[in-house]
Amino acid sequence: MMVSHVVLMKPRPDLTASARTALVDAFERAVREIPTVRGVRIGRRIAHGAGYEAFAPDTADYLAMIDFDDVAGLQAYLRHPAHEQLGARFGESLSAALVYDFEVGGIDALRAGGLA
């Protein structure tokens, strides 16, 4: 098992190019400098005509998933000064965000109680 920190975010409509760059720079610094980060995935929301899209709230255009070995690694990330700087940029740059932490594994996690 690993722990994934999942961030769904929507930038402010009036976000300037320099503010966007500052947010990206802070994110890159955090994931580069914080040693407990094991992996990072970034994504942009796509719409392709699936029925569920009509029911999804318009609260996220981007996804960031940051992976850690365990909860202790996540907590070290959250307490690190580079994350504090990222958090400040995050608050200034986004109009909406959802943040969740998950224990994740392979499909075998379903049988082991992953959906219990």
Secondary structure, 3 states (H helix, E strand, C coil): CEEEEEEEEEECCCCCHHHHHHHHHHHHHHHHHCCCCCEEEEEECCCCCCHHHHHCCCCCCEEEEEEECCHHHHHHHHHCHHHHHHHHHHHHHEEEEEEEEEEECCCHHHHHHHCC
